Amino acid sequence: MAEQEIQIPAGGATPNRMRNHNERLLLSIIQRSGAVPGSDLARLSGLSPQTVSVILRKLEQDGLVVRKEPQRRGGVGKPSVPMGLADEGLLSVGLKIGRRTADLLITDVHGRVLEELHASYRYPMPDQVFEFLERGLERFRSGVARKLWDRIAGIGIAAPFQLWNWHTALGAPESDMRAWRQVDFAASVARFSDLPVFVQNDATAACRAEHVYGGGKAYSDYAYFFIGSFIGGGVVMNGSVVEGHSGNAGAFGSLPVPFAGGTKQLIDAASIFLLEDRLEAAGINSQLIWTEPRDWDWFPDQLNPWLAEVSLHLAQAAVTVCSVIDFGAIVIDGGFPEKVRARVVDLTAERLSGLDMRGIVAPVVVAGKVGANARALGAASAPVYRQYFLDSNAGFATV
């Protein structure tokens, strides 16, 4: 499909769920299409013009939508008034728990970051992460969100699936990482905040950010790869992010890929921690790629072979996932500079063209548009989507 097309959610609901569903439906259409006149909302939603008018009045009274500049089509006739999402109608907090860093941000309904904080550590521990979250909320409340605190929909938390199982790659004692197995996110946050908490897999969160705020609007079905310290992924089908039975759909890091006459998991073949290993072996401080992340041109002897391996294994993984689901696109993003992302995409497309793809239709390989903040931004979108928008596969764990 053409990239400028945007997938619209399915239409109106049955009467017993009408008010809640239909408000979400109109908000979802506006979010994905931009400001839309009431007449177009009626056509796109399948609701009557009268129903749309009533809902829009309520949403406007609640501060969720605003009137935009009137438009007159073709220069004739009565001007129509597009309705758009109010910039300060909804705010949300997102926390990404990563291997070496934690990111905390507050966003508006458009995904614009109003304020953000970062923390670094040798490896993540619960007490350290929740202390960072508590201090960050205090700063947000006294800063940019002071007058809008009642507009915050909640806190979204993005963390790797079964974080305690990755102690070796994290370089952490198994006994320390075992603490994550016992973490009750709701209880931990409730000690210092009454905001609702929504937890999801970090790569799925990144996928949601791409789908909501990035280039994902152009595709109804695609596989998403996010290359962080550990590579992960997400699945979008029929215009919705798929969470899966346990919230771990798109666990592409677990895909087997050919390696040195055998196989290994994609996470052990196409992750940034492998680049860190190359840097450390060359006597280079690998932490510089996180503390000075804007430019990776200064270590080509380590970067270039890493890119070659990553692109090959991504291409192999793309063939595998497209053999299961007829994806139209492979979207690639990661925690690296834009120039590196562009090279990964180009090299992966080149590698893919050389693989045996008989029996499947080759997908297009495209760059994600959100970037390194995708996991935290996707985390922040969770409270908003769970409570205000439609997503047939929402599946967030609300705690």
C-alpha positions, 0 to 999 in steps of 0.5 A, a space after each residue: 500500500 502507499 505510504 501516505 495511506 493511514 489505517 483507520 480503526 473499524 466502525 461503531 459498536 453495539 448499543 451496550 458498549 456504545 458510549 465508551 467504544 464510540 468515544 474511543 473510536 472517534 479519538 482513535 480516528 483523529 489520532 491516526 488521521 489528524 484533525 477531522 471534520 465531523 462529517 468525515 468522522 461520521 463517514 469513517 466511523 459509520 456513526 450517524 452525524 448526530 451521534 458524532 456531534 453529541 460525542 464531540 461536544 462531550 469530548 470538547 467539554 472534557 478538554 480532549 479535543 479542540 476546534 481547528 481553523 475552519 476549512 472550505 473545500 473548493 472555496 465554496 459552501 459552508 466551512 467545516 470545522 476540523 476537530 483535533 486532539 487537544 495538546 494538553 488534553 492528556 499527558 502520560 509518563 513512560 519508564 524504560 528499564 534497560 540493561 545499562 540505562 533507565 529513561 523516564 519521560 512525560 509526553 503529551 497525546 501527540 507523543 511530544 516529550 515535555 521533559 525527560 530524565 536518564 539514569 545509568 547503572 552497571 545493571 538494573 536493580 529494582 530499588 534503584 529503578 523505583 527510586 529513580 522513578 519516584 524522584 522523576 515524578 517529583 521533578 515532573 510534578 514541580 516542573 512542566 506538569 505542575 498545572 496539568 497533573 490531573 491530566 496524567 493518564 498513568 505510568 507506563 513501564 517497559 521492561 525486557 521480558 523475564 529480565 532475571 534470565 539475562 544475568 549473563 549478558 547483563 554481566 550481573 550476579 544471578 542472585 541480584 537479578 533474581 530480585 526482579 522475579 519477585 517485583 510487584 510493579 503496582 505495589 512498588 509504585 503505589 508507595 509514592 504515587 496513586 497513578 495507574 500503572 501499565 506494564 509491557 514488554 520493552 520491544 512491544 512498547 517500541 513497536 507501539 511507539 512506531 505504530 502510533 507516532 512513527 511510520 507505522 501508520 502507513 502499514 497494516 501488517 508489519 514485523 518490527 525489529 528494535 536493536 537495543 542492548 538486546 534485540 527484540 521486536 513487535 508484530 502489527 496485524 490489521 492495524 493493531 499491535 499484537 500483544 499475544 497471550 503473555 504479552 510477549 508477541 514478536 519475541 524475535 530475539 529468540 528466533 534461531 539463526 544460522 551461525 558458524 555451522 550451527 544456530 544461535 538465537 538472534 539476540 546473541 547475533 544481532 544485539 548492541 551488547 555484541 558491539 560493546 564486546 568488540 569495543 572492550 576487546 579493542 581496549 575501547 570504553 564501550 560505555 561511550 556509545 551510551 554516554 556519547 550516542 550521537 556519533 559512532 563514526 569513530 570506531 569503524 573497525 568494530 562497527 563495520 563487521 558488527 553491521 555486516 553480521 547484524 544485517 545478515 541475521 536480520 535478513 534471515 530473521 525477516 525470511 523466517 517471520 514472513 514465512 509465518 505471516 505475510 508481512 508487507 514490511 520489515 521496520 527496523 529501529 534501534 538505540 543508535 544514531 540515524 546514520 547507523 540505522 540507515 546503514 542497517 536498513 540498507 545492508 539488510 535489504 541488500 542481504 535479503 535480496 540475496 536470500 532464497 525467498 521462494 514461496 513468500 512475497 519479499 517485504 519492503 525493508 524500511 527505517 523506523 522513525 521514532 529512534 532510541 526513545 521508542 521504548 520509553 515513548 511506547 511505555 508512555 502511550 500505554 496508559 493513554 491507549 488503554 483508557 482513551 483509544 481503540 486497539 483491538 489487541 490492546 492487551 496491556 497488563 494493568 496492575 
